[in-house]
Amino acid sequence: MGLKNDDGEDNRLDIQIRMAEIDAEFKAMLQAIATDTVEEFDEQRATALMAEKNNLEQLLAQYDNAQQEKENAESRLDEIFTILAGMENHPMVYDDRLVRQVLECVVVESKEKIKVIFAGGLEVEQAIEDM
């Protein structure tokens, strides 16, 4: 469920539209130089536009990286679900090989709590009962 959160998708289109607007405004500024005089070129505005475009490109790159990480996690979870589906009609016997495919690691947080990290990044904390 956490992988299905697509808040960045709507922003991605807005960013691309704004970048196109910046490009259009910058081209218009450059064309004005060709037809008018160089003295009328607003260098501060041009610098601000390029800085904004650079920031937007970095934001798009972050969205792309997040999307790639999400796809990698989904792929790994698909592998885990395939493994678990294959076990569905088999008797439950401990299989070290299977456990190593599904679990990334187990972290002992304290003597009362452990954290199990599954392949794909899912983390589950579990309290340990006193015996």
C-alpha positions as a printed Julia matrix, in Angstrom:
131×3 Matrix{Float64}:
  0.0     0.0     0.0
  2.87    2.35    0.78
  4.28    1.81   -2.7
  1.07    3.02   -4.33
  1.41    6.6    -3.05
  1.84    8.75   -6.17
  1.85   12.3    -4.79
  4.79   13.2    -7.03
  2.98   12.36  -10.28
  0.78   15.47  -10.27
  3.73   17.69   -9.37
  5.86   16.21  -12.14
  3.49   17.51  -14.84
  3.31   20.95  -13.19
  7.12   21.09  -13.07
  7.43   20.16  -16.73
  4.89   22.82  -17.68
  6.73   25.46  -15.65
 10.04   24.46  -17.26
  8.45   24.9   -20.71
  7.2    28.35  -19.65
 10.71   29.29  -18.49
 12.2    28.12  -21.79
  9.63   30.13  -23.75
 10.24   33.27  -21.7
 14.02   32.9   -22.03
 13.77   32.41  -25.81
 11.59   35.51  -26.03
 14.24   37.43  -24.1
 16.95   36.2   -26.48
 14.86   37.15  -29.53
 14.36   40.61  -28.09
 18.15   41.01  -28.05
 18.33   40.19  -31.75
 15.65   42.71  -32.7
 16.36   45.44  -30.14
 19.52   46.39  -28.35
 21.62   44.39  -25.93
 21.13   47.03  -23.22
 17.46   46.04  -22.81
 18.34   42.45  -21.83
 17.28   41.81  -18.21
 20.22   39.79  -16.95
 18.8    39.41  -13.43
 15.56   37.97  -14.8
 17.49   35.58  -17.06
 19.63   34.42  -14.13
 16.53   33.92  -11.97
 14.84   31.92  -14.73
 17.85   29.64  -15.19
 18.18   29.13  -11.42
 14.49   28.22  -11.18
 14.82   25.83  -14.11
 17.86   24.19  -12.51
 15.94   23.7    -9.25
 13.01   22.2   -11.15
 15.33   19.81  -13.03
 16.8    18.66   -9.7
 13.3    18.11   -8.33
 12.39   16.03  -11.39
 15.56   13.98  -10.89
 14.51   13.32   -7.28
 11.08   12.17   -8.48
 12.74    9.89  -11.02
 15.02    8.39   -8.34
 12.06    7.85   -6.01
 10.14    6.2    -8.85
 13.08    3.87   -9.59
 13.39    2.92   -5.92
  9.66    2.24   -5.81
  9.87    0.02   -8.9
 12.82   -1.88   -7.4
 10.9    -2.46   -4.16
  7.82   -3.61   -6.1
  9.95   -6.02   -8.1
 11.48   -7.48   -4.95
  8.06   -7.78   -3.31
  6.77   -9.59   -6.41
  9.63  -12.08   -5.99
  8.69  -12.59   -2.34
  5.01  -13.11   -3.18
  5.99  -15.65   -5.85
  8.06  -17.55   -3.32
  5.25  -17.44   -0.76
  2.66  -18.53   -3.35
  4.85  -21.53   -4.17
  4.74  -22.54   -0.51
  0.96  -22.33   -0.27
  0.2   -26.06   -0.47
  3.4   -27.33    1.1
  3.77  -28.38    4.72
  5.41  -25.77    6.89
  8.96  -26.93    7.47
 11.76  -24.53    8.3
 13.83  -23.85    5.18
 16.95  -21.77    5.76
 17.29  -21.02    2.03
 13.74  -19.65    1.89
 14.22  -17.54    5.01
 17.39  -16.03    3.52
 15.47  -15.09    0.35
 12.66  -13.38    2.24
 14.56  -11.71    5.11
 17.25   -9.08    4.78
 18.16   -9.01    8.47
 16.94   -9.12   12.06
 18.0    -6.27   14.36
 17.91   -6.64   18.13
 16.68   -3.25   19.33
 16.67   -4.15   23.02
 16.01   -7.18   25.21
 12.3    -6.46   24.81
 12.12   -5.73   21.09
 13.49   -6.89   17.73
 13.08   -5.47   14.24
 12.71   -7.79   11.24
 13.68   -6.24    7.89
 12.34   -8.1     4.88
 13.88   -8.02    1.42
 12.31   -5.01   -0.25
 12.64   -2.79    2.8
  9.5    -3.67    4.8
 10.27   -3.43    8.53
  8.28   -5.04   11.34
  8.98   -4.49   15.03
  8.11   -7.29   17.41
  7.97   -7.28   21.19
  9.67  -10.22   22.91
  7.72  -11.75   25.76
  9.48  -12.73   28.97
  9.5   -16.46   29.6
